[in-house]
Amino acid sequence: MWVISWKKARDFCEEHEDAEIPLKKWFQVVEKAEWKSFDDVRKTFAFADRFGECYIFNIHGNAYRLIAKISKKWKKVWIRHILTHGDYDRGKWKKGCR
């Protein structure tokens, strides 16, 4: 998988330093993944979820949420948002997932 873009993760880590190592681990796992379906995603990340066209990953023991889109051919992952639980619960991220 090709992850686009790590810049969002870097920016998020500037404010949330404790997220850096878990995000790097997520990135490494996803880069090596060969998913073909949401079931494959769940085999890799048991607590991953879906909302519309977006995939939701728990980061750092569920302290943060990473919202991503995955290409239809299962080759690319676009990081759309990395959020605290408060920001996630507000739900503004949902607009780009329908």
C-alpha positions as CSV (number, residue, x, y, z in Angstrom):
1,M,0.0,0.0,0.0
2,W,1.1,3.6,-0.7
3,V,0.2,5.9,2.2
4,I,-0.6,9.5,1.3
5,S,0.3,11.8,3.1
6,W,2.6,11.4,6.0
7,K,2.6,15.3,6.4
8,K,-0.7,15.2,8.3
9,A,0.8,12.7,10.8
10,R,3.9,14.9,11.2
11,D,1.7,18.0,11.8
12,F,-0.5,16.1,14.3
13,C,2.6,14.9,16.2
14,E,3.8,18.4,16.7
15,E,0.9,18.9,19.1
16,H,0.5,15.3,20.3
17,E,4.0,14.0,20.7
18,D,2.7,10.7,22.2
19,A,1.1,9.8,18.9
20,E,4.4,9.8,16.9
21,I,5.5,6.2,17.6
22,P,2.0,4.7,17.3
23,L,1.5,6.5,14.0
24,K,4.8,5.4,12.6
25,K,3.9,1.8,13.5
26,W,0.5,2.1,11.8
27,F,2.3,3.6,8.7
28,Q,4.8,0.7,8.6
29,V,2.1,-2.0,8.9
30,V,-0.1,-0.3,6.2
31,E,2.8,0.1,3.8
32,K,3.4,-3.7,3.9
33,A,-0.3,-4.6,3.8
34,E,-1.8,-6.3,0.8
35,W,-5.5,-5.7,1.4
36,K,-8.2,-6.6,-1.0
37,S,-11.3,-6.0,1.2
38,F,-12.5,-4.5,4.5
39,D,-12.2,-8.0,6.0
40,D,-8.5,-7.9,5.3
41,V,-8.2,-4.5,7.0
42,R,-10.0,-6.0,10.1
43,K,-7.6,-8.9,10.1
44,T,-4.7,-6.4,10.4
45,F,-6.5,-3.9,12.7
46,A,-9.3,-5.7,14.6
47,F,-10.9,-2.5,15.7
48,A,-10.9,-0.7,12.4
49,D,-14.3,0.6,11.4
50,R,-15.9,2.1,8.3
51,F,-18.2,5.1,7.7
52,G,-19.2,5.6,4.1
53,E,-16.1,5.7,2.0
54,C,-13.8,6.2,5.0
55,Y,-11.9,3.8,7.2
56,I,-11.4,4.6,10.9
57,F,-8.3,3.4,12.8
58,N,-7.7,3.6,16.5
59,I,-4.3,5.0,17.3
60,H,-2.3,4.8,20.5
61,G,-4.7,2.6,22.5
62,N,-7.7,4.4,21.1
63,A,-6.5,7.8,22.2
64,Y,-6.7,9.1,18.7
65,R,-8.5,8.3,15.5
66,L,-7.1,8.2,12.0
67,I,-9.6,8.6,9.2
68,A,-8.5,7.4,5.8
69,K,-9.8,6.6,2.3
70,I,-8.6,3.5,0.4
71,S,-8.5,3.4,-3.3
72,K,-10.9,1.1,-5.1
73,K,-8.0,-1.1,-6.3
74,W,-6.6,-1.3,-2.7
75,K,-3.3,0.2,-3.7
76,K,-3.4,3.6,-1.9
77,V,-4.4,5.0,1.5
78,W,-5.1,8.7,1.9
79,I,-4.9,10.0,5.4
80,R,-7.8,12.4,5.6
81,H,-7.7,13.3,9.3
82,I,-6.0,12.4,12.6
83,L,-8.2,13.5,15.5
84,T,-8.5,13.5,19.2
85,H,-11.6,11.9,20.5
86,G,-13.2,15.3,21.1
87,D,-12.7,16.3,17.5
88,Y,-13.8,12.9,16.3
89,D,-17.0,13.0,18.3
90,R,-17.9,16.4,16.8
91,G,-18.3,14.5,13.5
92,K,-17.1,17.2,11.1
93,W,-14.9,14.6,9.4
94,K,-18.0,12.7,8.2
95,K,-18.7,15.2,5.4
96,G,-15.9,13.9,3.2
97,C,-16.9,10.3,3.7
98,R,-20.4,10.0,2.3
